[in-house]
């Protein structure tokens, strides 16, 4: 019997259930990414128009419940409040990957996790080196670390690039691990004045949330008020409130019980994911991406150490970190690259991962309290994301003929039984071991 490990392919054909789950997740992210692009463009045009004063007035307008410590501006409500929904979805996706997805076993998780970790570490190191050399602040080291999956998929949709499922799944896994890294960074490195009693209350709320899940209690009237209470306590506790969303996403049960059509996590994701991708993230972008784009501001991006470090970190750091880590991990394990693909495809995907919009903007706001530096860093995130998108487009479009052929082969269903024919071929790619990822 041949060694299965010796026949495993990196970026080979995904198992059918995983392919279907990835397709569902990315379909929503792609539509949301297009809305995100529109929101970012509207924000930039509005903030640089004669009506920029109205934009700032709306963004800075305060409302809320002061007695509960929740008197926030519109901009802060979108960053601290609405983004908790985005991170709830991120927590659900992370839990799914850990329980039933590509991260469920060390063998399948090793390569994408190594790539993602290096794709975070190298940008942070390049930022630190650039900022230190220019005498700038090191507080922005985490800004270029995260990939914006929605923005990246929107670029692919605009280009009409037919990436095969394995490449899209690899990009999704990178983004999920990136999100986990960003969550940990926000929680550990960017707390405000800590309130132990409020944090204890948030912790108690999460314990109750877990017990309700263990007891199989159903009904939104239990979870929505509890979730809002946990969010408010987390915010008043001094930890960024989006961490509450992640924690609840990780607590939700991912595996359905016998006789249960879908798990609570799947039900919540089905309901909330479109809201997150189509409303929450675009609204955050609308009030976070409105930066002044003038000749002087653009000059600051490429001459000031902090924004320059962000550009270098996202465009060069992401590419170098992900590609080098992936190549070396595959080089020194028994995994082999799918013979239908080339390392140029991994390079294109690595460049695409340099699009770091939503989380990068959020961390930029948390890292820099000086409004002028924060605006320059935001401009740097936008410019770096556009540069990464253009470079990735040039690389991926060159290979689109191959991608289209692989994509069509994955989706042909001649007998209309709902299962692509490639999964029913004996002796075909699936049987030859290409259903596995790197081990």
C-alpha positions in Angstrom: 0.0 0.0 0.0 1.4 3.4 -0.9 2.0 6.0 1.8 -1.0 8.4 1.8 1.3 11.1 3.3 3.6 10.9 0.2 0.6 11.5 -2.1 -1.0 14.5 -0.3 -1.3 17.7 -2.3 -1.1 21.2 -1.1 -3.9 23.2 -2.7 -5.4 20.1 -4.2 -9.1 19.3 -4.5 -11.0 19.9 -1.3 -13.3 17.3 0.3 -16.8 18.0 -0.9 -18.3 19.1 2.5 -15.4 21.5 3.1 -15.7 22.9 -0.5 -19.5 23.5 0.0 -18.9 25.2 3.4 -16.1 27.4 1.9 -18.3 28.3 -1.1 -21.2 29.4 1.2 -18.9 31.6 3.4 -17.1 33.2 0.5 -20.3 33.9 -1.5 -21.5 36.2 1.2 -18.1 37.7 1.7 -17.8 38.5 -2.0 -21.1 40.4 -2.1 -20.3 42.1 1.1 -16.8 43.0 -0.2 -18.4 44.8 -3.2 -20.6 46.8 -0.9 -17.5 47.5 1.2 -15.6 48.9 -1.8 -18.6 51.2 -2.6 -18.7 52.4 1.0 -14.9 53.1 1.0 -15.2 55.1 -2.2 -18.2 57.0 -0.9 -16.3 57.8 2.3 -13.2 59.1 0.4 -15.3 61.2 -2.0 -17.4 62.6 0.8 -14.5 63.4 3.1 -12.7 65.2 0.2 -15.7 67.1 -1.1 -17.2 70.5 -0.2 -19.5 68.6 2.1 -16.6 67.2 4.3 -17.9 69.3 7.2 -21.2 67.4 7.2 -19.3 64.1 7.1 -17.3 65.0 10.2 -20.3 66.2 12.0 -22.2 63.0 11.4 -19.1 60.9 12.3 -18.5 62.8 15.5 -22.2 63.1 16.6 -22.6 61.5 20.1 -25.6 59.5 21.4 -26.2 56.7 23.7 -26.9 56.0 27.4 -24.4 58.1 29.5 -25.5 56.4 32.7 -24.2 53.1 31.4 -21.0 54.6 30.1 -22.2 54.3 26.5 -22.2 57.9 25.2 -20.3 57.3 21.9 -19.9 59.0 18.6 -21.3 57.5 15.5 -17.7 56.6 14.4 -17.1 54.8 17.8 -20.5 53.0 17.6 -19.5 51.5 14.3 -16.0 50.5 15.5 -16.9 49.4 19.1 -20.5 48.3 18.6 -21.3 47.1 15.0 -17.9 45.5 14.6 -18.7 43.2 17.4 -21.1 41.5 15.0 -18.2 41.2 12.5 -16.1 39.6 15.1 -18.9 37.3 16.2 -18.9 35.9 12.7 -15.1 35.7 12.8 -15.4 33.7 16.0 -17.9 31.3 14.5 -15.7 30.8 11.4 -12.7 30.2 13.6 -14.6 27.6 15.7 -15.8 25.9 12.5 -12.2 25.7 11.2 -11.0 24.3 14.5 -13.7 21.7 14.9 -14.6 20.5 11.3 -12.4 22.6 9.0 -8.8 22.9 7.8 -7.5 23.6 11.4 -9.1 20.5 13.0 -5.9 18.4 12.9 -2.3 19.5 13.3 -1.4 17.9 10.0 -3.8 19.9 7.9 -3.5 23.1 10.0 0.3 23.2 10.0 1.0 24.8 6.6 -1.8 27.5 6.6 -1.1 28.4 10.2 2.7 28.7 9.6 1.9 30.8 6.6 -0.5 33.0 8.5 1.8 33.5 11.5 4.7 34.4 9.3 2.3 36.7 7.3 1.7 38.5 10.6 5.2 38.5 12.0 7.1 39.7 8.9 4.9 42.8 8.3 5.2 43.7 12.0 9.0 43.3 11.9 9.2 45.4 8.7 7.0 48.1 10.3 9.2 48.2 13.4 12.4 48.4 11.3 11.0 51.2 9.2 9.6 53.2 12.1 12.8 52.7 14.1 15.0 53.8 11.2 12.9 57.0 10.8 12.6 57.8 14.5 8.9 57.1 14.5 6.5 55.4 17.0 6.4 51.6 17.3 2.8 51.7 18.4 1.6 50.8 15.0 3.4 47.5 14.7 0.2 45.5 14.5 -1.5 47.6 11.8 -0.2 45.7 8.8 -0.8 42.3 10.2 -4.4 41.4 9.2 -5.9 40.4 5.8 -9.3 41.7 4.8 -11.0 38.7 3.2 -14.1 40.6 2.0 -12.0 43.3 0.3 -9.7 40.6 -1.3 -12.7 38.6 -2.6 -14.3 41.8 -4.0 -11.1 42.4 -6.0 -11.4 38.9 -7.4 -15.0 39.5 -8.2 -14.3 42.7 -10.0 -11.5 41.0 -12.0 -13.8 38.0 -12.7 -11.0 35.7 -11.6 -12.1 32.1 -11.2 -9.8 30.9 -8.4 -10.3 27.2 -7.7 -11.8 26.3 -4.3 -8.5 25.3 -2.8 -6.9 28.7 -3.4 -10.0 30.4 -2.0 -10.0 28.1 1.0 -6.3 28.8 1.7 -7.0 32.6 1.5 -10.0 32.1 3.9 -7.9 30.1 6.4 -5.2 32.8 6.3 -7.8 35.4 7.1 -9.3 33.4 9.9 -5.9 32.9 11.6 -5.2 36.6 11.0 -8.4 37.5 12.7 -7.5 35.4 15.7 -4.1 37.2 15.9 -5.8 40.5 15.6 -8.3 39.6 18.3 -5.5 38.6 20.7 -3.5 41.8 19.9 -6.5 44.0 20.5 -7.3 42.3 23.8 -3.8 42.2 25.1 -2.0 45.3 23.7 -4.8 47.9 23.4 -6.9 47.9 26.6 -7.9 51.2 28.1 -8.3 51.7 31.9 -9.4 48.3 33.2 -12.4 47.9 35.4 -12.1 44.5 37.1 -15.8 44.5 38.3 -17.1 45.1 34.8 -14.7 42.5 33.3 -15.9 40.0 36.0 -19.5 40.7 35.0 -18.6 40.1 31.3 -16.9 36.8 32.3 -19.9 35.7 34.3 -22.2 36.6 31.3 -20.0 34.4 29.0 -20.2 31.5 31.5 -24.0 31.8 31.5 -23.9 31.9 27.7 -21.8 28.7 27.7 -24.2 27.0 30.2 -27.2 27.9 28.0 -25.5 26.2 25.1 -24.6 23.2 27.1 -28.3 22.9 28.2 -29.4 23.2 24.6 -31.5 26.2 25.4 -32.9 27.8 22.2 -34.5 31.2 21.6 -33.1 34.6 20.6 -34.7 36.2 23.7 -32.1 34.5 25.9 -29.1 35.2 23.9 -29.6 38.7 22.4 -30.1 40.5 25.8 -27.3 38.4 27.3 -25.0 39.2 24.4 -25.7 43.0 24.6 -25.0 42.9 28.4 -21.7 41.1 27.8 -20.8 43.6 25.1 -21.6 46.6 27.4 -19.7 45.1 30.3 -16.7 44.3 28.2 -16.6 47.9 26.8 -16.8 49.4 30.3 -14.2 46.9 31.5 -11.6 48.5 29.3 -11.2 45.7 26.8 -12.2 46.4 23.3 -15.8 45.4 23.0 -15.3 43.4 19.8 -13.6 40.7 21.9 -17.1 39.9 23.3 -18.3 39.1 19.9 -15.4 36.7 19.3 -15.9 35.0 22.6 -19.6 34.3 22.0 -18.7 33.0 18.5 -16.2 30.6 20.0 -18.8 29.4 22.6 -21.5 28.6 20.1 -21.9 24.9 19.4 -20.6 23.9 16.0 -21.5 20.2 15.7 -25.3 19.5 15.4 -26.9 17.0 17.7 -28.5 13.9 16.3 -31.8 14.9 14.6 -30.7 18.5 14.5 -30.6 20.0 11.0 -27.8 22.5 11.7 -25.8 23.6 14.7 -26.5 26.8 16.6 -23.3 28.3 15.2 -24.5 27.5 11.6 -27.9 29.0 12.3 -26.4 32.2 13.8 -23.9 32.5 10.9 -26.6 32.1 8.4 -28.6 34.9 9.9 -25.8 37.3 10.9 -23.2 36.8 8.2 -25.1 38.7 5.5 -25.7 41.5 8.0 -22.1 41.6 9.0 -20.8 41.6 5.4 -23.4 43.8 3.8 -24.2 46.3 6.5 -21.8 46.3 9.5 -18.4 46.3 7.7 -19.5 48.8 5.0 -20.8 51.2 7.7 -17.5 50.9 9.6 -15.7 51.6 6.4 -17.9 54.6 5.7 -16.9 56.3 8.9 -13.3 55.0 9.1 -12.1 55.4 5.6 -13.0 59.1 5.2 -9.5 60.6 5.2 -8.3 63.7 3.5 -6.4 62.8 0.3 -4.2 65.8 -0.7 -0.8 66.0 -2.2 0.7 66.8 1.2 -1.1 63.9 2.9 0.1 61.5 0.2 3.6 62.8 0.6 3.4 62.1 4.4 2.5 58.5 3.6 5.8 57.9 1.9 8.0 60.2 4.0 6.7 59.7 7.6 8.0 56.5 9.3 4.7 55.3 10.7 2.6 55.3 7.5 5.5 54.2 5.4 6.0 51.3 7.7 2.4 50.3 7.2 2.7 50.4 3.4 5.9 48.3 3.4 4.5 45.9 6.0 1.3 45.2 4.0 2.6 45.2 0.5 6.1 43.6 1.0 5.8 42.0 4.4 2.6 40.0 3.7 4.0 38.8 0.4 7.4 37.8 1.8 6.0 36.2 5.0 3.3 34.1 3.5 5.1 33.0 0.3 8.4 32.2 2.0 6.7 30.3 4.9 4.5 28.3 2.5 7.4 27.4 0.2 9.7 26.4 3.1 7.0 24.4 4.9 6.1 22.5 1.7 9.8 22.1 0.8 10.6 20.4 4.1 7.5 18.3 4.5 6.0 15.5 2.4 3.4 17.8 0.9 3.6 18.6 -2.8 2.0 21.5 -4.7 -1.0 20.6 -6.8 0.6 19.8 -10.2 -2.1 21.9 -11.9 -0.8 25.0 -10.1 2.5 26.7 -9.8 4.3 28.7 -7.1 3.4 31.8 -9.1 -0.2 31.1 -7.9 0.9 31.1 -4.3 2.8 34.3 -4.9 -0.3 36.0 -6.3 -2.3 34.9 -3.3 0.4 36.1 -0.9 0.3 39.6 -2.6 -3.5 39.6 -2.4 -3.3 39.0 1.4 -1.7 42.4 1.6 -5.2 43.9 1.4 -5.6 44.8 5.1 -8.6 47.1 5.2 -11.1 46.6 8.1 -9.0 45.3 11.0 -6.0 47.4 9.9 -8.1 50.6 10.1 -9.5 49.5 13.5 -6.0 48.8 15.0 -4.7 52.1 13.5 -7.4 53.9 15.4 -6.5 52.1 18.6 -2.8 52.5 18.2 -2.6 56.3 17.5 -4.3 58.8 19.6 -2.8 61.7 17.7 -5.5 62.5 15.1 -3.0 63.7 12.4 -0.9 60.5 12.7 -4.0 58.4 12.8 -5.2 60.0 9.5 -1.9 59.4 7.8 -1.9 55.7 8.9 -5.4 55.3 7.6 -4.3 56.8 4.3 -1.4 54.4 4.3 -3.8 51.4 4.8 -5.9 52.5 1.9 -2.9 53.1 -0.4 -1.3 49.8 0.6 -4.5 47.9 0.0 -4.9 49.4 -3.5 -1.2 48.7 -4.3 -1.6 45.1 -3.1 -4.8 44.7 -5.1 -3.2 46.0 -8.3 -0.2 43.8 -8.0 -2.3 40.7 -7.2 -4.5 41.5 -10.1 -1.6 41.6 -12.5 -0.3 38.3 -11.2 -3.6 36.4 -10.9 -5.0 37.6 -14.2 -2.1 36.1 -16.1 -3.1 32.7 -14.7 -6.9 33.1 -15.1 -7.1 30.7 -18.0 -5.8 27.9 -15.8 -8.0 28.9 -12.9 -11.1 28.9 -15.1 -10.3 25.4 -16.4 -9.9 24.1 -12.8 -13.0 26.0 -11.5 -15.1 24.6 -14.3 -13.8 21.0 -13.7 -14.8 21.4 -10.1 -18.4 22.5 -10.8 -19.4 20.2 -13.7 -22.5 18.2 -12.7 -23.5 16.4 -15.9 -25.9 14.0 -14.2 -27.5 16.8 -12.2 -27.4 14.9 -8.9 -26.0 17.8 -6.9 -22.5 16.3 -6.6 -19.8 17.6 -9.0 -18.7 14.8 -11.3 -15.0 15.2 -10.3 -15.9 13.8 -6.8 -17.4 10.7 -8.4 -14.5 9.8 -10.7 -12.8 6.6 -9.8 -9.1 6.9 -10.3 -9.5 10.6 -10.8 -8.0 13.4 -8.9 -10.0 12.8 -5.7 -9.1 9.1 -5.7 -5.4 9.9 -6.4 -5.0 11.8 -3.2 -5.7 15.3 -4.3 -8.5 15.6 -1.9 -6.0 16.3 0.9 -4.2 19.4 2.0 -0.7 19.4 3.2 0.2 17.0 5.9 
